[in-house]
Amino acid sequence: MTVIIAFLANILVAIAKTVAAVITSSASMVAEAAHSVAVGVAVAVAVAVAVGGR
C-alpha cells in the first residue's frame, strides 16, 4: 500500500513539475519532470515484477 501511495504522489509531483515547466519555459524543470516520470515508471515495473513473482 505504501508503494502505491508513493507512486501516486510521484505522479502528482511529475504533473506539478510539468505545469511549472510550461509556465516558466525552464529546461531544467522539463528535465525534473522527465526524471519524475522515469522514477514513476521504475516503481511501476518493480511492483509488476514483485506481483508477478519473477
mmCIF file as Biopython writes it, N, C-alpha, C and O atoms, coordinates in Angstrom:
data_model
#
loop_
_atom_site.group_PDB
_atom_site.id
_atom_site.type_symbol
_atom_site.label_atom_id
_atom_site.label_alt_id
_atom_site.label_comp_id
_atom_site.label_asym_id
_atom_site.label_entity_id
_atom_site.label_seq_id
_atom_site.pdbx_PDB_ins_code
_atom_site.Cartn_x
_atom_site.Cartn_y
_atom_site.Cartn_z
_atom_site.occupancy
_atom_site.B_iso_or_equiv
_atom_site.auth_seq_id
_atom_site.auth_asym_id
_atom_site.pdbx_PDB_model_num
ATOM 1   N N  . MET A ? 1  ? 0.818  -1.194  0.000   1.0 0.0 1  A 1 
ATOM 2   C CA . MET A ? 1  ? 0.000  0.000   0.000   1.0 0.0 1  A 1 
ATOM 3   C C  . MET A ? 1  ? 0.867  1.266   0.000   1.0 0.0 1  A 1 
ATOM 4   O O  . MET A ? 1  ? 0.542  2.252   -0.661  1.0 0.0 1  A 1 
ATOM 5   N N  . THR A ? 2  ? 1.962  1.223   0.742   1.0 0.0 2  A 1 
ATOM 6   C CA . THR A ? 2  ? 2.860  2.376   0.802   1.0 0.0 2  A 1 
ATOM 7   C C  . THR A ? 2  ? 3.445  2.689   -0.574  1.0 0.0 2  A 1 
ATOM 8   O O  . THR A ? 2  ? 3.599  3.852   -0.947  1.0 0.0 2  A 1 
ATOM 9   N N  . VAL A ? 3  ? 3.766  1.636   -1.320  1.0 0.0 3  A 1 
ATOM 10  C CA . VAL A ? 3  ? 4.333  1.836   -2.659  1.0 0.0 3  A 1 
ATOM 11  C C  . VAL A ? 3  ? 3.320  2.496   -3.574  1.0 0.0 3  A 1 
ATOM 12  O O  . VAL A ? 3  ? 3.678  3.345   -4.390  1.0 0.0 3  A 1 
ATOM 13  N N  . ILE A ? 4  ? 2.069  2.116   -3.448  1.0 0.0 4  A 1 
ATOM 14  C CA . ILE A ? 4  ? 1.017  2.712   -4.285  1.0 0.0 4  A 1 
ATOM 15  C C  . ILE A ? 4  ? 0.858  4.191   -3.955  1.0 0.0 4  A 1 
ATOM 16  O O  . ILE A ? 4  ? 0.718  5.016   -4.858  1.0 0.0 4  A 1 
ATOM 17  N N  . ILE A ? 5  ? 0.878  4.526   -2.686  1.0 0.0 5  A 1 
ATOM 18  C CA . ILE A ? 5  ? 0.765  5.927   -2.270  1.0 0.0 5  A 1 
ATOM 19  C C  . ILE A ? 5  ? 1.961  6.728   -2.782  1.0 0.0 5  A 1 
ATOM 20  O O  . ILE A ? 5  ? 1.798  7.847   -3.268  1.0 0.0 5  A 1 
ATOM 21  N N  . ALA A ? 6  ? 3.152  6.160   -2.675  1.0 0.0 6  A 1 
ATOM 22  C CA . ALA A ? 6  ? 4.351  6.838   -3.181  1.0 0.0 6  A 1 
ATOM 23  C C  . ALA A ? 6  ? 4.275  7.018   -4.690  1.0 0.0 6  A 1 
ATOM 24  O O  . ALA A ? 6  ? 4.666  8.062   -5.211  1.0 0.0 6  A 1 
ATOM 25  N N  . PHE A ? 7  ? 3.775  6.007   -5.394  1.0 0.0 7  A 1 
ATOM 26  C CA . PHE A ? 7  ? 3.625  6.097   -6.853  1.0 0.0 7  A 1 
ATOM 27  C C  . PHE A ? 7  ? 2.666  7.226   -7.220  1.0 0.0 7  A 1 
ATOM 28  O O  . PHE A ? 7  ? 2.963  8.032   -8.102  1.0 0.0 7  A 1 
ATOM 29  N N  . LEU A ? 8  ? 1.527  7.287   -6.552  1.0 0.0 8  A 1 
ATOM 30  C CA . LEU A ? 8  ? 0.546  8.337   -6.841  1.0 0.0 8  A 1 
ATOM 31  C C  . LEU A ? 8  ? 1.095  9.722   -6.491  1.0 0.0 8  A 1 
ATOM 32  O O  . LEU A ? 8  ? 0.850  10.689  -7.212  1.0 0.0 8  A 1 
ATOM 33  N N  . ALA A ? 9  ? 1.830  9.815   -5.391  1.0 0.0 9  A 1 
ATOM 34  C CA . ALA A ? 9  ? 2.439  11.096  -5.028  1.0 0.0 9  A 1 
ATOM 35  C C  . ALA A ? 9  ? 3.454  11.525  -6.082  1.0 0.0 9  A 1 
ATOM 36  O O  . ALA A ? 9  ? 3.545  12.703  -6.425  1.0 0.0 9  A 1 
ATOM 37  N N  . ASN A ? 10 ? 4.215  10.558  -6.592  1.0 0.0 10 A 1 
ATOM 38  C CA . ASN A ? 10 ? 5.205  10.873  -7.621  1.0 0.0 10 A 1 
ATOM 39  C C  . ASN A ? 10 ? 4.530  11.333  -8.912  1.0 0.0 10 A 1 
ATOM 40  O O  . ASN A ? 10 ? 5.052  12.205  -9.606  1.0 0.0 10 A 1 
ATOM 41  N N  . ILE A ? 11 ? 3.387  10.761  -9.233  1.0 0.0 11 A 1 
ATOM 42  C CA . ILE A ? 11 ? 2.634  11.205  -10.416 1.0 0.0 11 A 1 
ATOM 43  C C  . ILE A ? 11 ? 2.203  12.659  -10.234 1.0 0.0 11 A 1 
ATOM 44  O O  . ILE A ? 11 ? 2.313  13.464  -11.160 1.0 0.0 11 A 1 
ATOM 45  N N  . LEU A ? 12 ? 1.713  12.992  -9.039  1.0 0.0 12 A 1 
ATOM 46  C CA . LEU A ? 12 ? 1.307  14.376  -8.771  1.0 0.0 12 A 1 
ATOM 47  C C  . LEU A ? 12 ? 2.492  15.329  -8.866  1.0 0.0 12 A 1 
ATOM 48  O O  . LEU A ? 12 ? 2.357  16.437  -9.383  1.0 0.0 12 A 1 
ATOM 49  N N  . VAL A ? 13 ? 3.641  14.909  -8.375  1.0 0.0 13 A 1 
ATOM 50  C CA . VAL A ? 13 ? 4.849  15.739  -8.464  1.0 0.0 13 A 1 
ATOM 51  C C  . VAL A ? 13 ? 5.238  15.939  -9.929  1.0 0.0 13 A 1 
ATOM 52  O O  . VAL A ? 13 ? 5.596  17.045  -10.335 1.0 0.0 13 A 1 
ATOM 53  N N  . ALA A ? 14 ? 5.168  14.876  -10.713 1.0 0.0 14 A 1 
ATOM 54  C CA . ALA A ? 14 ? 5.509  14.977  -12.140 1.0 0.0 14 A 1 
ATOM 55  C C  . ALA A ? 14 ? 4.568  15.938  -12.856 1.0 0.0 14 A 1 
ATOM 56  O O  . ALA A ? 14 ? 5.004  16.721  -13.699 1.0 0.0 14 A 1 
ATOM 57  N N  . ILE A ? 15 ? 3.287  15.883  -12.527 1.0 0.0 15 A 1 
ATOM 58  C CA . ILE A ? 15 ? 2.318  16.800  -13.138 1.0 0.0 15 A 1 
ATOM 59  C C  . ILE A ? 15 ? 2.628  18.241  -12.741 1.0 0.0 15 A 1 
ATOM 60  O O  . ILE A ? 15 ? 2.616  19.140  -13.582 1.0 0.0 15 A 1 
ATOM 61  N N  . ALA A ? 16 ? 2.904  18.454  -11.465 1.0 0.0 16 A 1 
ATOM 62  C CA . ALA A ? 16 ? 3.222  19.809  -10.989 1.0 0.0 16 A 1 
ATOM 63  C C  . ALA A ? 16 ? 4.474  20.351  -11.673 1.0 0.0 16 A 1 
ATOM 64  O O  . ALA A ? 16 ? 4.517  21.515  -12.070 1.0 0.0 16 A 1 
ATOM 65  N N  . LYS A ? 17 ? 5.491  19.501  -11.806 1.0 0.0 17 A 1 
ATOM 66  C CA . LYS A ? 17 ? 6.730  19.940  -12.459 1.0 0.0 17 A 1 
ATOM 67  C C  . LYS A ? 17 ? 6.501  20.233  -13.934 1.0 0.0 17 A 1 
ATOM 68  O O  . LYS A ? 17 ? 7.101  21.156  -14.484 1.0 0.0 17 A 1 
ATOM 69  N N  . THR A ? 18 ? 5.642  19.459  -14.575 1.0 0.0 18 A 1 
ATOM 70  C CA . THR A ? 18 ? 5.329  19.704  -15.984 1.0 0.0 18 A 1 
ATOM 71  C C  . THR A ? 18 ? 4.607  21.034  -16.151 1.0 0.0 18 A 1 
ATOM 72  O O  . THR A ? 18 ? 4.905  21.801  -17.066 1.0 0.0 18 A 1 
ATOM 73  N N  . VAL A ? 19 ? 3.664  21.301  -15.270 1.0 0.0 19 A 1 
ATOM 74  C CA . VAL A ? 19 ? 2.950  22.584  -15.319 1.0 0.0 19 A 1 
ATOM 75  C C  . VAL A ? 19 ? 3.931  23.739  -15.097 1.0 0.0 19 A 1 
ATOM 76  O O  . VAL A ? 19 ? 3.885  24.744  -15.805 1.0 0.0 19 A 1 
ATOM 77  N N  . ALA A ? 20 ? 4.809  23.589  -14.118 1.0 0.0 20 A 1 
ATOM 78  C CA . ALA A ? 20 ? 5.807  24.633  -13.853 1.0 0.0 20 A 1 
ATOM 79  C C  . ALA A ? 20 ? 6.729  24.822  -15.052 1.0 0.0 20 A 1 
ATOM 80  O O  . ALA A ? 20 ? 7.108  25.949  -15.372 1.0 0.0 20 A 1 
ATOM 81  N N  . ALA A ? 21 ? 7.091  23.728  -15.713 1.0 0.0 21 A 1 
ATOM 82  C CA . ALA A ? 21 ? 7.952  23.832  -16.892 1.0 0.0 21 A 1 
ATOM 83  C C  . ALA A ? 21 ? 7.269  24.585  -18.023 1.0 0.0 21 A 1 
ATOM 84  O O  . ALA A ? 21 ? 7.898  25.384  -18.716 1.0 0.0 21 A 1 
ATOM 85  N N  . VAL A ? 22 ? 5.989  24.327  -18.204 1.0 0.0 22 A 1 
ATOM 86  C CA . VAL A ? 22 ? 5.238  25.025  -19.262 1.0 0.0 22 A 1 
ATOM 87  C C  . VAL A ? 22 ? 5.113  26.509  -18.932 1.0 0.0 22 A 1 
ATOM 88  O O  . VAL A ? 22 ? 5.277  27.364  -19.803 1.0 0.0 22 A 1 
ATOM 89  N N  . ILE A ? 23 ? 4.824  26.804  -17.684 1.0 0.0 23 A 1 
ATOM 90  C CA . ILE A ? 23 ? 4.638  28.208  -17.290 1.0 0.0 23 A 1 
ATOM 91  C C  . ILE A ? 23 ? 5.939  28.996  -17.381 1.0 0.0 23 A 1 
ATOM 92  O O  . ILE A ? 23 ? 5.948  30.130  -17.859 1.0 0.0 23 A 1 
ATOM 93  N N  . THR A ? 24 ? 7.037  28.398  -16.922 1.0 0.0 24 A 1 
ATOM 94  C CA . THR A ? 24 ? 8.303  29.127  -16.850 1.0 0.0 24 A 1 
ATOM 95  C C  . THR A ? 24 ? 9.216  28.926  -18.056 1.0 0.0 24 A 1 
ATOM 96  O O  . THR A ? 24 ? 10.218 29.627  -18.198 1.0 0.0 24 A 1 
ATOM 97  N N  . SER A ? 25 ? 8.881  27.980  -18.919 1.0 0.0 25 A 1 
ATOM 98  C CA . SER A ? 25 ? 9.738  27.621  -20.063 1.0 0.0 25 A 1 
ATOM 99  C C  . SER A ? 25 ? 11.150 27.248  -19.615 1.0 0.0 25 A 1 
ATOM 100 O O  . SER A ? 25 ? 12.132 27.559  -20.289 1.0 0.0 25 A 1 
ATOM 101 N N  . SER A ? 26 ? 11.232 26.587  -18.482 1.0 0.0 26 A 1 
ATOM 102 C CA . SER A ? 26 ? 12.520 26.223  -17.898 1.0 0.0 26 A 1 
ATOM 103 C C  . SER A ? 26 ? 12.944 24.834  -18.357 1.0 0.0 26 A 1 
ATOM 104 O O  . SER A ? 26 ? 12.233 23.853  -18.140 1.0 0.0 26 A 1 
ATOM 105 N N  . ALA A ? 27 ? 14.105 24.760  -18.990 1.0 0.0 27 A 1 
ATOM 106 C CA . ALA A ? 27 ? 14.620 23.476  -19.457 1.0 0.0 27 A 1 
ATOM 107 C C  . ALA A ? 27 ? 14.950 22.555  -18.287 1.0 0.0 27 A 1 
ATOM 108 O O  . ALA A ? 27 ? 14.757 21.342  -18.376 1.0 0.0 27 A 1 
ATOM 109 N N  . SER A ? 28 ? 15.442 23.121  -17.200 1.0 0.0 28 A 1 
ATOM 110 C CA . SER A ? 28 ? 15.777 22.286  -16.045 1.0 0.0 28 A 1 
ATOM 111 C C  . SER A ? 28 ? 14.517 21.707  -15.406 1.0 0.0 28 A 1 
ATOM 112 O O  . SER A ? 28 ? 14.550 20.597  -14.874 1.0 0.0 28 A 1 
ATOM 113 N N  . MET A ? 29 ? 13.417 22.439  -15.452 1.0 0.0 29 A 1 
ATOM 114 C CA . MET A ? 29 ? 12.169 21.913  -14.902 1.0 0.0 29 A 1 
ATOM 115 C C  . MET A ? 29 ? 11.608 20.812  -15.796 1.0 0.0 29 A 1 
ATOM 116 O O  . MET A ? 29 ? 10.984 19.873  -15.301 1.0 0.0 29 A 1 
ATOM 117 N N  . VAL A ? 30 ? 11.823 20.918  -17.103 1.0 0.0 30 A 1 
ATOM 118 C CA . VAL A ? 30 ? 11.430 19.838  -18.013 1.0 0.0 30 A 1 
ATOM 119 C C  . VAL A ? 30 ? 12.213 18.577  -17.677 1.0 0.0 30 A 1 
ATOM 120 O O  . VAL A ? 30 ? 11.660 17.478  -17.665 1.0 0.0 30 A 1 
ATOM 121 N N  . ALA A ? 31 ? 13.497 18.741  -17.406 1.0 0.0 31 A 1 
ATOM 122 C CA . ALA A ? 31 ? 14.329 17.597  -17.031 1.0 0.0 31 A 1 
ATOM 123 C C  . ALA A ? 31 ? 13.856 16.988  -15.714 1.0 0.0 31 A 1 
ATOM 124 O O  . ALA A ? 31 ? 13.823 15.767  -15.566 1.0 0.0 31 A 1 
ATOM 125 N N  . GLU A ? 32 ? 13.495 17.832  -14.772 1.0 0.0 32 A 1 
ATOM 126 C CA . GLU A ? 32 ? 12.979 17.334  -13.494 1.0 0.0 32 A 1 
ATOM 127 C C  . GLU A ? 32 ? 11.673 16.571  -13.687 1.0 0.0 32 A 1 
ATOM 128 O O  . GLU A ? 32 ? 11.461 15.528  -13.068 1.0 0.0 32 A 1 
ATOM 129 N N  . ALA A ? 33 ? 10.806 17.088  -14.539 1.0 0.0 33 A 1 
ATOM 130 C CA . ALA A ? 33 ? 9.540  16.410  -14.812 1.0 0.0 33 A 1 
ATOM 131 C C  . ALA A ? 33 ? 9.788  15.053  -15.465 1.0 0.0 33 A 1 
ATOM 132 O O  . ALA A ? 33 ? 9.145  14.065  -15.111 1.0 0.0 33 A 1 
ATOM 133 N N  . ALA A ? 34 ? 10.716 15.003  -16.412 1.0 0.0 34 A 1 
ATOM 134 C CA . ALA A ? 34 ? 11.051 13.734  -17.068 1.0 0.0 34 A 1 
ATOM 135 C C  . ALA A ? 34 ? 11.628 12.746  -16.061 1.0 0.0 34 A 1 
ATOM 136 O O  . ALA A ? 34 ? 11.337 11.552  -16.121 1.0 0.0 34 A 1 
ATOM 137 N N  . HIS A ? 35 ? 12.438 13.240  -15.145 1.0 0.0 35 A 1 
ATOM 138 C CA . HIS A ? 35 ? 13.015 12.379  -14.112 1.0 0.0 35 A 1 
ATOM 139 C C  . HIS A ? 35 ? 11.920 11.804  -13.209 1.0 0.0 35 A 1 
ATOM 140 O O  . HIS A ? 35 ? 11.959 10.627  -12.850 1.0 0.0 35 A 1 
ATOM 141 N N  . SER A ? 36 ? 10.957 12.632  -12.850 1.0 0.0 36 A 1 
ATOM 142 C CA . SER A ? 36 ? 9.860  12.160  -12.013 1.0 0.0 36 A 1 
ATOM 143 C C  . SER A ? 36 ? 9.041  11.090  -12.725 1.0 0.0 36 A 1 
ATOM 144 O O  . SER A ? 36 ? 8.622  10.113  -12.105 1.0 0.0 36 A 1 
ATOM 145 N N  . VAL A ? 37 ? 8.814  11.268  -14.013 1.0 0.0 37 A 1 
ATOM 146 C CA . VAL A ? 37 ? 8.094  10.259  -14.796 1.0 0.0 37 A 1 
ATOM 147 C C  . VAL A ? 37 ? 8.900  8.964   -14.848 1.0 0.0 37 A 1 
ATOM 148 O O  . VAL A ? 37 ? 8.338  7.878   -14.704 1.0 0.0 37 A 1 
ATOM 149 N N  . ALA A ? 38 ? 10.199 9.071   -15.050 1.0 0.0 38 A 1 
ATOM 150 C CA . ALA A ? 38 ? 11.049 7.878   -15.118 1.0 0.0 38 A 1 
ATOM 151 C C  . ALA A ? 38 ? 11.043 7.114   -13.801 1.0 0.0 38 A 1 
ATOM 152 O O  . ALA A ? 38 ? 11.015 5.884   -13.797 1.0 0.0 38 A 1 
ATOM 153 N N  . VAL A ? 39 ? 11.068 7.825   -12.700 1.0 0.0 39 A 1 
ATOM 154 C CA . VAL A ? 39 ? 11.015 7.172   -11.386 1.0 0.0 39 A 1 
ATOM 155 C C  . VAL A ? 39 ? 9.667  6.477   -11.213 1.0 0.0 39 A 1 
ATOM 156 O O  . VAL A ? 39 ? 9.596  5.366   -10.687 1.0 0.0 39 A 1 
ATOM 157 N N  . GLY A ? 40 ? 8.615  7.128   -11.652 1.0 0.0 40 A 1 
ATOM 158 C CA . GLY A ? 40 ? 7.284  6.517   -11.576 1.0 0.0 40 A 1 
ATOM 159 C C  . GLY A ? 40 ? 7.192  5.236   -12.382 1.0 0.0 40 A 1 
ATOM 160 O O  . GLY A ? 40 ? 6.591  4.259   -11.935 1.0 0.0 40 A 1 
ATOM 161 N N  . VAL A ? 41 ? 7.780  5.234   -13.560 1.0 0.0 41 A 1 
ATOM 162 C CA . VAL A ? 41 ? 7.798  4.032   -14.398 1.0 0.0 41 A 1 
ATOM 163 C C  . VAL A ? 41 ? 8.616  2.938   -13.727 1.0 0.0 41 A 1 
ATOM 164 O O  . VAL A ? 41 ? 8.222  1.772   -13.744 1.0 0.0 41 A 1 
ATOM 165 N N  . ALA A ? 42 ? 9.739  3.297   -13.144 1.0 0.0 42 A 1 
ATOM 166 C CA . ALA A ? 42 ? 10.576 2.309   -12.458 1.0 0.0 42 A 1 
ATOM 167 C C  . ALA A ? 42 ? 9.837  1.676   -11.281 1.0 0.0 42 A 1 
ATOM 168 O O  . ALA A ? 42 ? 9.943  0.471   -11.051 1.0 0.0 42 A 1 
ATOM 169 N N  . VAL A ? 43 ? 9.097  2.481   -10.547 1.0 0.0 43 A 1 
ATOM 170 C CA . VAL A ? 43 ? 8.310  1.951   -9.429  1.0 0.0 43 A 1 
ATOM 171 C C  . VAL A ? 43 ? 7.226  1.011   -9.952  1.0 0.0 43 A 1 
ATOM 172 O O  . VAL A ? 43 ? 6.992  -0.049  -9.372  1.0 0.0 43 A 1 
ATOM 173 N N  . ALA A ? 44 ? 6.567  1.393   -11.042 1.0 0.0 44 A 1 
ATOM 174 C CA . ALA A ? 44 ? 5.518  0.561   -11.618 1.0 0.0 44 A 1 
ATOM 175 C C  . ALA A ? 44 ? 6.088  -0.787  -12.071 1.0 0.0 44 A 1 
ATOM 176 O O  . ALA A ? 44 ? 5.465  -1.828  -11.863 1.0 0.0 44 A 1 
ATOM 177 N N  . VAL A ? 45 ? 7.259  -0.765  -12.683 1.0 0.0 45 A 1 
ATOM 178 C CA . VAL A ? 45 ? 7.900  -2.002  -13.122 1.0 0.0 45 A 1 
ATOM 179 C C  . VAL A ? 45 ? 8.284  -2.865  -11.926 1.0 0.0 45 A 1 
ATOM 180 O O  . VAL A ? 45 ? 8.094  -4.081  -11.953 1.0 0.0 45 A 1 
ATOM 181 N N  . ALA A ? 46 ? 8.815  -2.255  -10.890 1.0 0.0 46 A 1 
ATOM 182 C CA . ALA A ? 46 ? 9.197  -3.003  -9.685  1.0 0.0 46 A 1 
ATOM 183 C C  . ALA A ? 46 ? 7.992  -3.666  -9.045  1.0 0.0 46 A 1 
ATOM 184 O O  . ALA A ? 46 ? 8.067  -4.812  -8.601  1.0 0.0 46 A 1 
ATOM 185 N N  . VAL A ? 47 ? 6.881  -2.947  -8.999  1.0 0.0 47 A 1 
ATOM 186 C CA . VAL A ? 47 ? 5.656  -3.525  -8.433  1.0 0.0 47 A 1 
ATOM 187 C C  . VAL A ? 47 ? 5.153  -4.664  -9.316  1.0 0.0 47 A 1 
ATOM 188 O O  . VAL A ? 47 ? 4.736  -5.703  -8.805  1.0 0.0 47 A 1 
ATOM 189 N N  . ALA A ? 48 ? 5.186  -4.482  -10.610 1.0 0.0 48 A 1 
ATOM 190 C CA . ALA A ? 48 ? 4.722  -5.528  -11.520 1.0 0.0 48 A 1 
ATOM 191 C C  . ALA A ? 48 ? 5.561  -6.788  -11.393 1.0 0.0 48 A 1 
ATOM 192 O O  . ALA A ? 48 ? 5.027  -7.898  -11.404 1.0 0.0 48 A 1 
ATOM 193 N N  . VAL A ? 49 ? 6.860  -6.622  -11.274 1.0 0.0 49 A 1 
ATOM 194 C CA . VAL A ? 49 ? 7.756  -7.779  -11.107 1.0 0.0 49 A 1 
ATOM 195 C C  . VAL A ? 49 ? 7.477  -8.475  -9.779  1.0 0.0 49 A 1 
ATOM 196 O O  . VAL A ? 49 ? 7.444  -9.704  -9.717  1.0 0.0 49 A 1 
ATOM 197 N N  . ALA A ? 50 ? 7.278  -7.704  -8.730  1.0 0.0 50 A 1 
ATOM 198 C CA . ALA A ? 50 ? 7.019  -8.303  -7.418  1.0 0.0 50 A 1 
ATOM 199 C C  . ALA A ? 50 ? 5.674  -9.035  -7.401  1.0 0.0 50 A 1 
ATOM 200 O O  . ALA A ? 50 ? 5.561  -10.120 -6.830  1.0 0.0 50 A 1 
ATOM 201 N N  . VAL A ? 51 ? 4.679  -8.451  -8.014  1.0 0.0 51 A 1 
ATOM 202 C CA . VAL A ? 51 ? 3.364  -9.086  -8.046  1.0 0.0 51 A 1 
ATOM 203 C C  . VAL A ? 51 ? 3.388  -10.313 -8.959  1.0 0.0 51 A 1 
ATOM 204 O O  . VAL A ? 51 ? 2.726  -11.315 -8.684  1.0 0.0 51 A 1 
ATOM 205 N N  . GLY A ? 52 ? 4.153  -10.226 -10.044 1.0 0.0 52 A 1 
ATOM 206 C CA . GLY A ? 52 ? 4.251  -11.336 -10.968 1.0 0.0 52 A 1 
ATOM 207 C C  . GLY A ? 52 ? 5.056  -12.513 -10.422 1.0 0.0 52 A 1 
ATOM 208 O O  . GLY A ? 52 ? 5.001  -13.615 -10.967 1.0 0.0 52 A 1 
ATOM 209 N N  . GLY A ? 53 ? 5.790  -12.278 -9.364  1.0 0.0 53 A 1 
ATOM 210 C CA . GLY A ? 53 ? 6.542  -13.350 -8.721  1.0 0.0 53 A 1 
ATOM 211 C C  . GLY A ? 53 ? 7.784  -13.799 -9.483  1.0 0.0 53 A 1 
ATOM 212 O O  . GLY A ? 53 ? 8.229  -14.938 -9.344  1.0 0.0 53 A 1 
ATOM 213 N N  . ARG A ? 54 ? 8.327  -12.913 -10.273 1.0 0.0 54 A 1 
ATOM 214 C CA . ARG A ? 54 ? 9.518  -13.281 -11.059 1.0 0.0 54 A 1 
ATOM 215 C C  . ARG A ? 54 ? 10.758 -12.688 -10.470 1.0 0.0 54 A 1 
ATOM 216 O O  . ARG A ? 54 ? 11.851 -12.891 -10.998 1.0 0.0 54 A 1 
#
